Amino acid sequence: MIFAALSILIAFILLTIASIEDMKTREVPDYLSYYLIAIAVFVRILWFLSSKNFEVLFWVPISFGVLTGFSYLMYKGGQWGGGDVKVLAGLSIIMSSFPGEKIPFFANFLFNSLIVGVFYGLAGLGIMAILSKKKLKLSIYKKAAILLAGIITVMLFYYLPIILAFLSAMIVLSLVSLAFVKDIEKFVLERYVPVEKLTEGDWLVNDVKLNGKVYVKKRNIGLTIEDLKKLNKVKSKIKKVKIKIGIPFVPAFWISLIVTLLFGNILLRMFGF
């Protein structure tokens, strides 16, 4: 129990710090992720040597492979940053599983993260749109779709049992959000930034052209160090480039960790399992 509590405490503290840093600077310092990974390995090994329970280590490589692999795919797809991958790598070790669980912790955490991530992302876009000084313009059809989705959601909770209503509402809202999420992304996430203020990992909206030719190509993984060097060489000619900023996503992991610790798998919990 001591090592389980220690694992939870370490994960909570470092994830809290990483979430604050991500929200303040939209970056997670590498040293936080490396600390988490190093401490996680140390605690798991010490836990195994103390308990002689092979279950302490059994799920670690599986958890590491699944969570790190999934986050890397999200990174390559341009949805998450490199810091998110490193944070999940550390979490996948220290919170892989706990003895006696029917379902390993990492599996419940990943499932909850998918659900939390959808609502967190939509809420983040909505808050940024509200706080923005610009006026969002949506077509009359998209405005009607949002209104209709709201009416349907209210009716679902009025006529259906809470579990079915929740699942149905999540599907309806997710489908409708796809119709206007790109508009909101362009509205709140895309902006011009001076070349000298660009950082590694920034996502270009379009290829950067010089004299009619592609000078720096847009990549899903964002700008590399080499890209930044090239752009700084011609910053007298290319003063600003358009980038898409990301929503700080580490706080979604923090929320998912709390949800998983308190409720386990939230969908199974709803169905009484």
C-alpha contacts under 8 A as a table, 3 or more apart, distances in Angstrom:
res1	aa1	res2	aa2	distance
1	M	4	A	5.04
1	M	5	A	6.08
2	I	5	A	5.24
2	I	6	L	6.05
3	F	6	L	4.87
3	F	7	S	6.00
3	F	43	V	7.30
3	F	47	W	6.18
4	A	7	S	5.15
4	A	8	I	6.34
4	A	98	F	6.92
5	A	8	I	5.17
5	A	9	L	6.12
6	L	9	L	5.08
6	L	10	I	6.10
7	S	10	I	5.29
7	S	11	A	6.10
7	S	40	A	7.52
7	S	43	V	7.30
7	S	94	I	5.91
7	S	95	M	6.83
8	I	11	A	5.20
8	I	12	F	5.99
8	I	95	M	7.26
9	L	12	F	5.16
9	L	13	I	6.13
10	I	13	I	5.30
10	I	14	L	6.13
10	I	36	L	7.89
11	A	14	L	5.49
11	A	15	L	5.80
11	A	36	L	7.42
11	A	91	L	6.78
11	A	94	I	7.15
11	A	95	M	7.57
12	F	15	L	5.22
12	F	16	T	5.94
12	F	254	W	7.50
12	F	257	L	7.91
13	I	16	T	5.15
13	I	17	I	6.35
14	L	17	I	5.13
14	L	18	A	6.07
14	L	32	L	6.94
14	L	36	L	6.92
15	L	18	A	4.95
15	L	19	S	5.97
15	L	87	V	7.87
15	L	250	V	7.64
15	L	253	F	7.90
15	L	254	W	6.13
16	T	19	S	5.10
16	T	20	I	6.32
16	T	251	P	7.76
16	T	254	W	6.72
17	I	20	I	5.22
17	I	21	E	6.27
18	A	21	E	5.11
18	A	22	D	6.01
18	A	28	V	5.79
18	A	29	P	7.67
18	A	32	L	6.90
18	A	250	V	6.94
19	S	22	D	5.02
19	S	23	M	6.17
19	S	28	V	7.83
19	S	248	P	7.92
19	S	249	F	7.98
19	S	250	V	5.19
19	S	251	P	4.79
19	S	254	W	7.13
20	I	23	M	5.23
20	I	24	K	6.13
20	I	251	P	7.77
21	E	24	K	5.09
21	E	25	T	5.86
21	E	26	R	6.98
21	E	27	E	6.50
21	E	28	V	5.88
21	E	29	P	7.68
22	D	25	T	5.49
22	D	26	R	4.30
22	D	27	E	4.81
22	D	28	V	5.34
22	D	248	P	5.53
22	D	249	F	7.59
22	D	250	V	6.59
22	D	251	P	7.74
23	M	26	R	5.49
23	M	27	E	7.85
23	M	248	P	5.62
23	M	251	P	7.81
24	K	27	E	7.98
25	T	28	V	7.86
26	R	246	G	7.57
26	R	247	I	7.67
26	R	248	P	5.60
27	E	83	G	6.80
27	E	248	P	7.87
28	V	32	L	7.29
28	V	33	S	7.82
28	V	83	G	5.44
28	V	84	D	7.79
29	P	32	L	5.74
29	P	33	S	7.24
29	P	83	G	7.53
30	D	33	S	5.35
30	D	34	Y	6.20
30	D	83	G	7.07
30	D	86	K	7.84
31	Y	34	Y	4.97
31	Y	35	Y	5.91
32	L	35	Y	5.13
32	L	36	L	6.21
33	S	36	L	5.06
33	S	37	I	6.19
33	S	83	G	7.66
33	S	86	K	5.59
33	S	87	V	5.16
33	S	90	G	6.45
34	Y	37	I	5.08
34	Y	38	A	6.03
34	Y	86	K	7.70
34	Y	90	G	7.62
35	Y	38	A	5.20
35	Y	39	I	5.93
36	L	39	I	5.28
36	L	40	A	5.82
36	L	87	V	7.59
36	L	90	G	5.19
36	L	91	L	7.46
37	I	40	A	5.08
37	I	41	V	6.25
37	I	89	A	6.89
37	I	90	G	4.20
37	I	91	L	7.62
37	I	93	I	7.20
37	I	94	I	7.82
38	A	41	V	5.36
38	A	42	F	6.28
38	A	90	G	7.93
39	I	42	F	5.03
39	I	43	V	6.03
40	A	43	V	5.25
40	A	44	R	6.15
40	A	90	G	6.51
40	A	91	L	7.78
40	A	93	I	5.80
40	A	94	I	4.51
41	V	44	R	5.30
41	V	45	I	6.18
41	V	93	I	6.73
41	V	94	I	7.09
42	F	45	I	5.34
42	F	46	L	6.08
43	V	46	L	5.10
43	V	47	W	5.88
43	V	94	I	7.43
44	R	47	W	4.98
44	R	48	F	6.18
44	R	56	V	6.88
44	R	57	L	6.92
44	R	93	I	7.75
44	R	94	I	6.78
45	I	48	F	5.12
45	I	49	L	6.19
45	I	57	L	7.77
46	L	49	L	5.12
46	L	50	S	6.04
47	W	50	S	5.18
47	W	51	S	6.06
47	W	56	V	7.12
48	F	51	S	5.24
48	F	52	K	5.19
48	F	53	N	5.80
48	F	54	F	6.69
48	F	56	V	5.90
48	F	57	L	6.94
49	L	52	K	5.42
53	N	56	V	5.89
54	F	57	L	5.59
54	F	58	F	6.07
55	E	58	F	4.89
55	E	59	W	7.11
55	E	98	F	7.99
55	E	99	P	6.25
56	V	59	W	7.29
56	V	60	V	7.81
56	V	97	S	7.21
56	V	98	F	6.77
56	V	99	P	6.52
57	L	60	V	5.37
57	L	61	P	7.87
58	F	61	P	7.21
58	F	62	I	7.89
59	W	62	I	5.25
59	W	63	S	5.83
59	W	96	S	6.13
59	W	97	S	6.39
59	W	104	P	7.48
60	V	63	S	5.12
60	V	64	F	5.98
60	V	92	S	7.08
60	V	93	I	5.53
60	V	96	S	5.47
60	V	97	S	7.51
61	P	64	F	5.02
61	P	65	G	6.00
61	P	93	I	7.85
62	I	65	G	5.12
62	I	66	V	6.11
63	S	66	V	5.26
63	S	67	L	5.96
63	S	92	S	5.32
63	S	93	I	6.91
63	S	96	S	5.48
63	S	106	F	6.09
63	S	107	A	7.79
64	F	67	L	5.58
64	F	68	T	5.59
64	F	69	G	7.74
64	F	89	A	6.17
64	F	92	S	4.93
64	F	93	I	6.14
64	F	96	S	7.66
65	G	68	T	5.50
65	G	69	G	5.50
66	V	69	G	5.18
66	V	70	F	5.96
67	L	70	F	5.19
67	L	71	S	6.09
67	L	88	L	6.41
67	L	89	A	6.88
67	L	92	S	6.17
67	L	106	F	7.74
67	L	110	L	7.27
68	T	71	S	5.15
68	T	72	Y	5.95
68	T	85	V	6.19
68	T	86	K	7.85
68	T	88	L	6.23
68	T	89	A	5.33
68	T	92	S	7.41
69	G	72	Y	5.11
69	G	73	L	6.29
70	F	73	L	5.22
70	F	74	M	6.40
71	S	74	M	4.98
71	S	75	Y	6.13
71	S	80	W	7.42
71	S	84	D	7.14
71	S	85	V	5.21
71	S	88	L	7.26
72	Y	75	Y	4.85
72	Y	76	K	6.11
72	Y	85	V	5.96
73	L	76	K	5.09
73	L	77	G	6.04
74	M	77	G	5.00
74	M	78	G	6.39
74	M	79	Q	5.27
74	M	80	W	5.55
75	Y	78	G	5.20
75	Y	79	Q	5.68
75	Y	80	W	4.59
75	Y	81	G	5.61
75	Y	82	G	6.40
75	Y	85	V	7.26
75	Y	220	N	7.68
75	Y	221	I	6.39
76	K	79	Q	7.60
76	K	220	N	5.94
76	K	221	I	5.58
77	G	80	W	7.76
77	G	220	N	5.71
77	G	221	I	7.32
78	G	81	G	7.43
78	G	203	W	7.93
78	G	219	R	7.96
78	G	220	N	4.28
78	G	221	I	5.56
78	G	222	G	7.45
80	W	84	D	6.32
80	W	85	V	7.77
80	W	246	G	7.73
80	W	249	F	7.53
81	G	84	D	5.50
81	G	85	V	7.06
81	G	201	G	7.06
81	G	221	I	7.55
82	G	85	V	5.28
82	G	86	K	6.62
82	G	201	G	7.68
83	G	86	K	5.21
83	G	87	V	6.20
84	D	87	V	5.18
84	D	88	L	6.24
84	D	249	F	7.31
84	D	250	V	6.38
85	V	88	L	5.31
85	V	89	A	6.17
86	K	89	A	4.97
86	K	90	G	6.51
87	V	90	G	5.35
87	V	91	L	6.34
87	V	250	V	7.93
88	L	91	L	4.86
88	L	92	S	5.81
89	A	92	S	5.18
89	A	93	I	6.77
90	G	93	I	5.49
90	G	94	I	6.47
91	L	94	I	5.34
91	L	95	M	5.45
91	L	96	S	7.26
92	S	95	M	5.65
92	S	96	S	5.09
92	S	106	F	6.54
93	I	96	S	5.20
95	M	98	F	7.68
95	M	105	F	6.59
95	M	106	F	6.47
96	S	104	P	6.76
96	S	105	F	5.77
96	S	106	F	4.97
97	S	101	E	7.34
97	S	104	P	4.76
97	S	105	F	4.67
97	S	106	F	6.35
98	F	101	E	6.12
98	F	104	P	6.97
98	F	105	F	6.87
101	E	104	P	5.87
101	E	105	F	7.58
103	I	107	A	6.86
103	I	108	N	7.14
104	P	107	A	5.67
104	P	108	N	6.93
105	F	108	N	5.36
105	F	109	F	6.08
105	F	260	T	7.82
105	F	264	G	7.87
106	F	109	F	4.89
106	F	110	L	6.02
107	A	110	L	5.21
107	A	111	F	6.30
108	N	111	F	5.22
108	N	112	N	6.09
108	N	260	T	6.59
108	N	264	G	6.23
108	N	265	N	4.90
109	F	112	N	5.17
109	F	113	S	5.97
109	F	256	S	6.38
109	F	257	L	6.49
109	F	260	T	5.76
109	F	264	G	7.84
109	F	265	N	7.39
110	L	113	S	5.00
110	L	114	L	6.44
111	F	114	L	5.34
111	F	115	I	6.77
111	F	265	N	7.17
112	N	115	I	5.25
112	N	116	V	5.96
112	N	256	S	5.85
112	N	259	V	7.50
112	N	260	T	6.92
112	N	265	N	6.48
112	N	266	I	6.67
113	S	116	V	5.02
113	S	117	G	5.50
113	S	252	A	7.11
113	S	253	F	6.47
113	S	256	S	5.27
114	L	117	G	5.10
114	L	118	V	6.45
115	I	118	V	5.48
115	I	119	F	6.84
116	V	119	F	5.45
116	V	120	Y	5.84
116	V	252	A	6.62
116	V	255	I	7.50
116	V	256	S	6.40
117	G	120	Y	4.96
117	G	121	G	5.81
117	G	249	F	8.00
117	G	252	A	5.99
118	V	121	G	5.31
118	V	122	L	6.29
118	V	174	S	7.92
119	F	122	L	5.18
119	F	123	A	5.91
120	Y	123	A	5.09
120	Y	124	G	5.91
120	Y	252	A	6.44
121	G	124	G	5.06
121	G	125	L	6.22
121	G	247	I	7.27
122	L	125	L	5.19
122	L	126	G	6.11
122	L	177	S	7.93
123	A	126	G	5.00
123	A	127	I	6.07
124	G	127	I	5.22
124	G	128	M	6.13
124	G	247	I	6.89
125	L	128	M	5.16
125	L	129	A	6.05
125	L	184	I	6.85
125	L	185	E	7.20
125	L	188	V	7.39
125	L	247	I	7.79
126	G	129	A	5.07
126	G	130	I	6.21
126	G	184	I	7.99
127	I	130	I	5.10
127	I	131	L	6.14
128	M	131	L	5.12
128	M	132	S	5.94
128	M	188	V	6.32
129	A	132	S	5.14
129	A	136	L	7.49
129	A	184	I	7.00
129	A	187	F	7.37
129	A	188	V	5.87
130	I	133	K	7.97
132	S	135	K	7.68
132	S	188	V	6.96
134	K	187	F	7.89
136	L	184	I	7.45
136	L	187	F	6.60
138	L	142	K	6.20
138	L	143	K	6.45
138	L	180	F	7.85
138	L	183	D	7.63
139	S	142	K	5.35
139	S	143	K	6.36
140	I	143	K	5.08
140	I	144	A	6.10
141	Y	144	A	5.03
141	Y	145	A	6.16
142	K	145	A	4.90
142	K	146	I	6.28
142	K	179	A	7.08
142	K	180	F	6.77
143	K	146	I	5.21
143	K	147	L	6.34
144	A	147	L	5.09
144	A	148	L	6.04
145	A	148	L	5.06
145	A	149	A	6.05
145	A	176	V	6.81
146	I	149	A	5.11
146	I	150	G	6.28
146	I	176	V	6.88
147	L	150	G	5.15
147	L	151	I	6.37
148	L	151	I	5.11
148	L	152	I	6.13
149	A	152	I	5.13
149	A	153	T	6.05
149	A	172	V	6.64
149	A	173	L	6.49
149	A	176	V	6.94
150	G	153	T	5.15
150	G	154	V	6.36
151	I	154	V	5.29
151	I	155	M	6.30
152	I	155	M	5.07
152	I	156	L	6.09
152	I	169	A	7.88
153	T	156	L	5.11
153	T	157	F	6.52
153	T	165	A	7.84
153	T	169	A	5.32
153	T	172	V	7.54
153	T	173	L	7.97
154	V	157	F	5.42
154	V	158	Y	6.32
155	M	158	Y	4.93
155	M	159	Y	6.09
156	L	159	Y	5.44
156	L	160	L	5.55
156	L	165	A	5.12
156	L	168	S	7.34
156	L	169	A	6.92
157	F	160	L	5.64
157	F	161	P	7.12
157	F	162	I	6.41
157	F	165	A	5.10
157	F	166	F	7.40
160	L	164	L	6.21
160	L	165	A	5.36
161	P	164	L	5.57
161	P	165	A	5.94
162	I	165	A	5.01
162	I	166	F	5.96
163	I	166	F	5.20
163	I	167	L	6.33
163	I	270	M	6.40
163	I	271	F	7.40
164	L	167	L	5.23
164	L	168	S	5.95
165	A	168	S	5.14
165	A	169	A	5.85
166	F	169	A	5.17
166	F	170	M	6.10
167	L	170	M	5.15
167	L	171	I	6.40
168	S	171	I	5.19
168	S	172	V	6.23
169	A	172	V	5.04
169	A	173	L	5.98
170	M	173	L	5.31
170	M	174	S	5.95
171	I	174	S	5.16
171	I	175	L	6.14
172	V	175	L	5.30
172	V	176	V	6.20
173	L	176	V	5.19
173	L	177	S	5.87
174	S	177	S	5.15
174	S	178	L	6.51
175	L	178	L	5.47
175	L	179	A	7.25
176	V	179	A	5.43
176	V	180	F	7.43
177	S	180	F	5.64
177	S	181	V	5.60
178	L	181	V	5.31
178	L	182	K	7.37
179	A	182	K	7.46
180	F	183	D	5.24
180	F	184	I	6.53
181	V	184	I	5.12
181	V	185	E	6.06
182	K	185	E	4.95
182	K	186	K	6.20
183	D	186	K	5.32
183	D	187	F	6.09
184	I	187	F	4.78
184	I	188	V	6.01
184	I	189	L	7.75
185	E	188	V	5.49
185	E	189	L	5.10
185	E	190	E	6.94
186	K	189	L	5.67
186	K	190	E	5.22
187	F	190	E	6.55
188	V	191	R	7.96
189	L	244	K	5.21
189	L	245	I	5.16
189	L	246	G	6.88
190	E	205	V	7.43
190	E	242	K	6.71
190	E	243	I	5.64
190	E	244	K	4.37
190	E	245	I	6.41
191	R	242	K	5.45
191	R	243	I	5.71
191	R	244	K	6.52
191	R	245	I	7.81
192	Y	240	K	5.97
192	Y	241	V	5.35
192	Y	242	K	4.26
192	Y	243	I	6.25
193	V	197	K	6.67
193	V	198	L	6.91
193	V	240	K	5.26
193	V	241	V	5.62
193	V	242	K	6.29
193	V	243	I	7.03
194	P	197	K	5.49
194	P	198	L	6.88
194	P	239	K	5.71
194	P	240	K	4.25
194	P	241	V	6.59
195	V	198	L	5.44
195	V	231	L	6.71
195	V	232	N	6.60
195	V	235	K	6.19
195	V	238	I	7.37
195	V	239	K	5.78
195	V	240	K	5.34
195	V	241	V	6.62
196	E	232	N	6.69
196	E	235	K	7.55
198	L	202	D	6.77
198	L	228	L	7.30
199	T	202	D	5.87
199	T	223	L	7.38
199	T	228	L	7.39
200	E	222	G	7.08
200	E	223	L	5.25
200	E	224	T	5.35
200	E	225	I	5.99
200	E	228	L	7.25
201	G	221	I	6.39
201	G	222	G	4.23
201	G	223	L	4.78
201	G	224	T	6.35
202	D	222	G	4.95
202	D	223	L	5.35
202	D	243	I	6.66
202	D	244	K	7.29
202	D	245	I	7.04
203	W	218	K	7.35
203	W	219	R	7.16
203	W	220	N	7.07
203	W	221	I	7.23
203	W	222	G	4.31
203	W	223	L	6.29
203	W	243	I	5.34
203	W	244	K	5.39
203	W	245	I	6.88
204	L	207	D	6.90
204	L	218	K	5.42
204	L	219	R	7.25
204	L	222	G	6.66
204	L	223	L	7.32
204	L	241	V	7.54
204	L	242	K	6.11
204	L	243	I	4.35
204	L	244	K	6.23
205	V	218	K	7.02
205	V	242	K	5.75
205	V	243	I	5.08
205	V	244	K	5.99
206	N	217	K	7.75
206	N	218	K	5.87
206	N	242	K	7.22
206	N	243	I	7.98
207	D	214	V	6.29
207	D	215	Y	7.52
207	D	216	V	5.99
207	D	217	K	4.72
207	D	218	K	4.86
208	V	214	V	5.89
208	V	215	Y	5.62
208	V	216	V	5.07
208	V	217	K	6.38
208	V	218	K	7.53
208	V	241	V	7.24
209	K	212	G	5.86
209	K	213	K	5.18
209	K	214	V	4.34
209	K	215	Y	5.02
209	K	216	V	6.91
210	L	213	K	5.39
210	L	214	V	6.37
210	L	215	Y	5.70
210	L	238	I	7.81
214	V	217	K	6.46
216	V	227	D	6.38
216	V	230	K	7.75
216	V	231	L	7.70
218	K	222	G	7.14
218	K	223	L	7.70
219	R	222	G	5.23
219	R	223	L	7.02
223	L	227	D	5.78
223	L	228	L	6.81
224	T	227	D	5.05
224	T	228	L	6.40
225	I	228	L	5.14
225	I	229	K	6.33
226	E	229	K	5.10
226	E	230	K	6.28
227	D	230	K	5.15
227	D	231	L	6.22
228	L	231	L	5.12
228	L	232	N	6.08
229	K	232	N	5.22
229	K	233	K	6.37
230	K	233	K	5.31
230	K	234	V	7.00
231	L	234	V	5.45
231	L	235	K	6.00
231	L	238	I	7.51
232	N	235	K	5.01
233	K	236	S	7.97
234	V	237	K	5.39
234	V	238	I	6.02
235	K	238	I	4.78
235	K	239	K	5.15
236	S	239	K	6.09
238	I	241	V	7.44
248	P	251	P	6.93
249	F	252	A	5.35
249	F	253	F	7.05
250	V	253	F	5.11
250	V	254	W	6.50
251	P	254	W	4.84
251	P	255	I	6.25
252	A	255	I	5.08
252	A	256	S	6.09
253	F	256	S	4.93
253	F	257	L	6.04
254	W	257	L	5.14
254	W	258	I	6.43
255	I	258	I	5.22
255	I	259	V	6.15
256	S	259	V	5.01
256	S	260	T	5.99
257	L	260	T	5.19
257	L	261	L	6.13
258	I	261	L	5.18
258	I	262	L	6.16
259	V	262	L	5.24
259	V	263	F	5.76
259	V	264	G	7.00
259	V	266	I	7.75
260	T	263	F	5.32
260	T	264	G	4.35
260	T	265	N	6.30
260	T	266	I	7.49
261	L	264	G	5.95
263	F	266	I	6.03
263	F	269	R	6.95
264	G	269	R	7.17
265	N	268	L	5.45
265	N	269	R	6.05
266	I	269	R	4.89
266	I	270	M	6.21
267	L	270	M	5.16
267	L	271	F	6.64
268	L	271	F	5.18
268	L	272	G	6.29
268	L	273	F	5.18
269	R	272	G	5.03
269	R	273	F	5.49
270	M	273	F	7.59
